[in-house]
Amino acid sequence: MKLTKLSLRTRIFISMTVLVLLASVLVAAITVYQYKEEAEEYHRERLERKEERIKIAIDNALRSTTYPVTEENVLLIFREKNRIHQISQEHTLPVNIYSLSGKLLIKSEETFVNDTVDRILNNHIIDTLGSGYEKRYLGVSEKNGEHFLSSYTYIKDDKAKPLAILNLPYLEDDNFFSRELWESLKRLGQVYLLMLLIAIILAYFLSKYITRSLKTISDTIDQTRLDKRNKRIRIGDSSDEIYSLVNAYNSMIDELEESAAMLAKSEREAAWREMAKQVAHEIKNPLTPMRLTVQSFERKFNPQDPNIEQKVKEYSDTLIQQIDTMSSIASAFSNFAQMPAQKSETLNVVKIVGLALDIFNEGYIVFPSEKEEEIIAKFDRTQLIRVVTNLVKNAIQAISEDETPKIIVNVFTEKEDVVITVADNGVGISEENKKKIFEPKFTTKTSGMGLGLGMVKNIVETYKGSITFTSQEGKGTVFKVKFPKMKSDQ
């Protein structure tokens, strides 16, 4: 899993925990390095102290010898009375003496020399002693698995003339420092384990605190919708960055509400303009035959005509028919424009749907659910009847004359919802018209206004329901209305 795919809270938690782990590792590494430096410094200083005391003992040996103090007599001077062994034992350090040319002259311990001491010095050591300001060379070597710190200096007479080269091999015993280091690391480990546990707890609560405001903002943004009034974010004390983000969101919400209001207003105005055009168009349609009928009646009116009463009745029927058409247009427009009242009644949906179907005389309308048990919901009685009658009227108008008509109305429950279906075997709905089926436009049929389904959608959605349909051209259509069922505790 990539770190970038983790939540901010998880990343903060992991980062703080890893930071403590890295800090503990870094402190442990620095501690080891510091102990190593201290050990090396301790060994160098200890060797220098021993070297100073051994050189004092060598100077005393040179002053007390009976041999002439010359380069050729160095071996005899330190072999006399076994002085080199005495000096080595007194200062607990091996002593090796080389000639100025680098050849081993004498050593204090035979076994030690055989194991660790070179018979001839490296030319680099001799050159460094001769050219160095301090006339001293300090080297590190490893033999037989042990580390040695070796110092090389000149043995000089009372006139500061070099007589030989003094070598003091110092074995670095780090057991004491290793024990101290191990104890120190154990104590540090215990402390950092406790710190790690504390850091994990602090990281958990701190990451939760830091991301709490962001979680609030995220949840609010997830609930933001264009079709409803959105809440502004209210956060107390927060950082400048969070405060700026909240202000930006609240400003966006204000602008969004203004834009949504303007858009809704524009859409309503456009819808009403379109509807007004359709209504005007539909009203003009019956006006033309009415005008022609009146003009024809005016031209052909003859009071002496024996059939005058029949002709007057025909003219009257034609005018009344067109007037009824305009009245139905006005009624459909009025019904659509009037939003259903928020009147909730406790209804037996099966019974109300049966009452709505009673107004139809068509024998092919089947209602198999009329024997079902009660299905209780909260709905307006008048509006529910209006929904059913509009859907059934549409189904009747959709059936062609050459088909054996059949309309099936069902009422049943689906989880927590009441479902009403109206199925017909009519001509179906074309793909082109499926997207426009609920738009407030008049139908292309001569017997329909096109406002019925738009009105049904408004009513159903007012009661937190929905209306959908499935249709196949030439086979029929099924409309499905769904709205919440009344719960038993209501």
Disulfide bonds with the S-S distance in Angstrom:
none
